[in-house]
């Protein structure tokens, strides 16, 4: 079968997950091709021997800056706002549908390439979604989500801590219709079904939950047999299956500068905020850790430009590193809570402090915190005093490291990419029977 992997090529963790799943699909004798609307990480896919087909429109860096701001909760607050306008979406969907027809695709595997939800329906092939568990309906139905405000100031944040916001977000989010207005508008024009909620929209024909069951807090049986607590918010019953943890394994060795920087008896900090972290948060982080008694490595990816990356004896700043090799060298990690950075910290056995940008990242961090292996700060709480206190807790209380080592043992037992690839092949084989 011909499977199209269609990541958002500005998202490194997503590209990395699809590379790993794609390699496992090739091992199962499937034909795998990548489609792209542009982005800085296409070369990584080509280096792994995959063909990358460019599909216009191409997302420019300037347009991506707007896209990622919206993803961090910093975009328009209109209820009709979305990642794409109706006109943009119409152009993307039409181009994708044409490209899928040309290659005679059997299925499309995505992460956050949102136009594909409609383009696959135009062509009549299934869409398979790989997704973090905290952004799935079973997670909210089990009341596992924790609230983390994207834009609350410090005064408001202090007030929100006294309100039952976790209860509110578990009640509200499954009923929400964030982002879907232009998609439903175009779906109506194309004669396609209407999405009833955001969680309905982001559930594919098959949704692969890329988490470890014991860490996520949803059992495999609960996931496999899922029935929505509120079926009125779904146009069809979603089909969930577990994959497993799947994080970036960038090629190359540990950079010499990193080895030298971490060749010390001082406490070592690894900080990575993927590509969806806030530039303001990362700049604040750099300023704060310069004044702390530790050695820090800050990985900026595409968040900060060259003018914001001055290293020092105490703080080394690098654009990219092979995180699965570097993170284990540190004593603890700071992350924005993206699935990739959290799972890399678990694989490394390093307790973490998480500073989420949005709801899914808060869920990833919250599960680690509940299991005793890390702490969470809201963006509005990021001060030198609060961060120093959180890091001191991780350093002085060995229980955090012991708990993280336990999570590592559980996560490392499952090859997430291999499990996901087998689920895809089984799903497509059953669909063709």
N, C-alpha and C positions, 0 to 999 in steps of 0.2 A: 504494500500500500504506500501511497505517496502522502507524506505528512509534512505540512508546512509549519515551521516554527516561526512565529511572528511576534517577537518581543518589541518592547519600546526601547530602541537602541541608545537612548540617553540614560537608561537605568542599568547600571552595571550588575547589580545582584540578579535582576531578572534575566539579562543576557546570559549570565553565568549559569543560572539554573536550567535554562533551555539548552545550553551547550551540553551540560551533564546528562540531561534527559535525552537529548538528541544522540549523544554517543551511545547510550544504552539502546535506543531504538535502532540505530545502525547495527549494533551487535545482534539484534533480533531480526536482522535482514529486512528492515523497513527502509524505504527511500526517504531521506530527510533533506529538505531545502529550507533555507531561511529567507524570509521576505523582510524588507526594511523600508521605513519612511525616512531613513537617515539618522545619524547620531555618531558619537565618537567611538563607540565600541564595536563597530563592524569588523575591524581588523582582527579582533580576538577570535571571532567566529571563523573568519577565513583561515587564521593560523591553525585552527583545529581541523581544517580540511573540508569545511562545509561551503557550499555555494551560497552566496548572498545575492538575491535579486532585488534591485532597487525598484520601488513602487512610488511613483509620484502621486500626490504632492509630497515634497520633502519638507520635513520640519526644520526650520532654520534655528540656530542657537538663540536668536532673539525671541522667536515664537516659543521655544522651549522654556526660556526664562519665565514667560507668562504662565505656561503650563505648570511648571513646578511650583510657582508661587501659589497657584490655585490648589495644588496638591497639599501644600503645607497649611492650607486654611487662610491664606493671605490674599485670595482673589476676591471677586465680586461676591457680595452677600445676598444678591438677588436669588429668590427661590427658583428662578428659571435659568440661572447661570450654570455653566457646565465647562468641562475641559475644552469643548469645541463649540463653535457656533453652528447653527443649522447649515449655513452655506459651506463651511469647512467640512462638516461631516458628510454632506452630500457628495462632495468631490472625493473624499477619502473612500467612502463606501463604493462608489462607482468604479474607481480605479482598482480597488482591491478585488472586487467581483470580476472584473475583466482579467486581472492577473491570475486569479485562481482558476478561471475557466481555461486560460491558455495552457496552464501546466497540468490540467486535469487532476486537481487535488482531491484526495479522499477525506482529508480532515485538516483542521487548523488548530495548532496549539499556541495559546497566547498567555501573556501575563497581564499587561496593562495597555495593550494596543486595542483601545476601546472600539474603534470603528468596525473591527472584525465581528463583533456581536451581530451586526446587521449584514455585513457583506457575505457571511457564510450562509445566511438565510436566503439571500438573493440567489446564490449558486446552488443551494440545496445540499451542503455538506455539514457534518457536525462540527461544533466548536468545543474544544477541550481547554479547560482553564486550570492553570496551576496557581494556587492561592494560599496565603497564610491563613491558618485557622481562625485567628481573631477577626477575620473579615467574612465569616460564614454564618449562616443562620443558626446552626446547632450551638455555636458559641454563645450567641445572644439568648437563645431559648433556655440554656442552662444558667443564665444570669452570671456569666463569667466576665463580662466586659467591665472595665474600670474607666471612669471619666478622666480625661486630661484636656484642659482647655487650650486651644491653639493661640488665642490672642488676649486672654484675660490679663489685665495688669495686676500688679502685686496686691493692691488693695482688694480688688474683686476676687483674686485667687484665694486670699485669706478667708474671705466670706464663704466661697464655694466649698472650702474644706469642711465647713460646718453643716452643709446641706447634703441630703441623700442623693448625690449626683450619680453614683454608680447605679442605683436603682432606676433613676430617671433614664440614663442612657440605654440600659437594657430594655426598658419599656419603649423608648422613643425610636431608637435606631431601626429596628425591624419594620417599623411603619413608615420610615422616611422615604422621600422620593428625590433626594439629592442627585444632581447631575443628569437625570434621565429625561428632562423636558425636550431637548432637541432630538434625542434618540427616538422618543415616542412620536414626535412631530414627523420625523422622516419615516419611521415605521408605518405610520398611518398613510403617508403618501405612497409607500411601496406595497401596501396591503399586507403588512406583517403584524403579528400580535403586539399588543401593548404591554409594556412592563408595569407591574403593579407596585413595585418598590425598588429601592436601590439594591437590596440583597437579591431580589428576583433578577434584576438586570445583570449582576456580576456572576451569577451562577450559570455555567455552561451546560451543554448537553451532558458533559461529564466534568465534575469539578474535583481536581486532585488537591487534597489538603496536605501541604508540604510541612508537616510537623510531626513530632513524636507524640503518640497518643497520651502517654503518662504525663508529659509536660503540658500539653494543651489542656487536658482535663476532660476530653471527650473520648469515650471508648470506641474501638473499631466497630463494635456492634451498634452503638448509638449512631455512629456516622453512616454505616451501611444501611441501616433500617430507618433513616431519618424521615419523619413526616412533620411538616411545619406546624408549629403551635398555632399559627394564624394563617391558614391556607388562603385566606382572602387576599393576602399580599403577594401571592405568586400566581403567575399565569400557567405554570405547570410545576409539578413536584420536582425539586432539584435532586440530582443524583450525585452524591458525594462518595469519594473513596480516598483512603489515605495513600499518600506517597511516603514521604518522610523528610527529614532535614536535608537540605540541598543548598549549599553555599558556595561562594566563589573560591576557586582554586586556580588563581592566576599563575601562568607559567613563570619560570625563573626562580632563582635562589634568593635568599635574604640579602638585601643590598649591604655592601660593606659599611656604608655610613650607619646603617641601623645596627649592625653587629657591634661596631665600635661604641655607638651611643648607649647601647644596653649592656656593655661590658663594665658593669658597676655593681657595687654592693648596695647602692641606693634603691629605694622603692621605684619600680618601673611601671609606667602607665602607658597603655595603648588606647588611643582615642580615634574612632572612625565613625563618621556619620553618613556613610553612603553617598548618594547624590541628592537625596531629598532632605538632608539636614539644612537648617537655617544658616545662612552666612553670618547673621548677627550672633547666633548662638555659638558658632564655631570661633568667631573672632573673640567673643567674651571668654570662651574656654581657653584660648591661647593666652590671653591677658591674665587670666586667673592662675593657670598652672605655672606661669613664669615665676610667680611669687610663692609657690609651694615647694616643700622640701622633697623633691622627687625628680626622676628623669622621665620625660614625657616624649612620646612619638605621636604626632598629630598627622593623620592622613586626610588630605583635603579633597581628593578626587576632582570633580569639576565645580565644587562649591565656591572656592576662593580663587581669584586670579593671581598672577605672578606677583603683583604688588602687595599681596597680603601674606607672603610665605617666607618671612625672614626667620631663619633658624638661629639658635643660640646654643651655648654649651648645655643648657638645661632642657631646652625644648627643640626637638628635631622635627621639621615639617617636610613631608614627602607627599607628592600627588597620588601615587599608587604604590602598594607593596603587595606581595603574596600573603594575604592576611592569615591564611591557614598555617603559615610557617612563622609569621612574626608575632601574632597574638599570643601564642604559647610562651613566648619569651618574657612577657609582661607579668606583673603581679596582679593586676586588675585592669578592667576595660571600662571605657565610657563610650556609649553608643546612643544613637537617636532612636533605637528600638526597631529598626528595620529587621525583617526576618533573617536576612543574610548575616548582618553584624551580630545579632543575638545568637544565632546558631553557631557562628564562628567562635564566639566567646565561650559557649557551652563546650564545643569541641576542644577548645584550648584549656578548659578547666579554670578559667579566670573569672572570679566574681565581677559583677558589673554594676555601674550606675547608669541608668537609662533616663534620657531626657526626650520624651516623645514629641513629635511634631503634630501627629493626628491620632485618631482613634485606634486604628489597627496597630500602630507602633506601641501605643499604651497597653494594648492587650498582650503583645509579645513580652513586654517588660513586666507587666503585672503577674504573669504566670511564673516567671523566674523569681520575682519577689515573694510571691505566695509560698513558693517552695524553698525559700530561705537562702537563695543564692545571689541575691542582688537587691538593689534599692532603686527607687524612682523619684525623680524631681520633675516638677512641672517647669516649663520654659520660664515662667515668671518667677520661679524660685531660684534661678541660677545666679547665685552670688558667691563671692569668695568664701564667706562664712559657711553657707549651706553645703557647697561642694567639698570644702575641706573637712567638714563634719562627716559627710557621707563617706568620703575616702578613708577617714580615720576609723570609722566603724568597720569597713571591709578589712583594713590592715590589722586591727587589734583583735577582731573576733574571728577565730579560725573556723567557726561553724559555717561561715559563708563559703569558704573554700571547700570544706568537706561536702557541703550540699551541692556545690557546683560540680565537684568530681562525681557525685552520684548521678547528676543529670547527664554528664558526659558519658558515663557508662551506659545509661539508658538510650541516649541519642545515637551513640556509635554502633549500637547493635543493628540498626536499620540502614540499609543502603537506599536512601530516599529516591535517588534517580532511577535505580534499577526497579524498585517497586512501582514507581510511577510509569515507567516504560511498559512494564508487564500489564498494568491496569489499562493503559491505552490500547495495547494490542488486543487484549481480551474484549474490551468494549467494542472496538471496531470489528473484530471477528464476529461477535454476537450480532452486531448491526447488519452485517452482510449475509448472515444465515437466513 
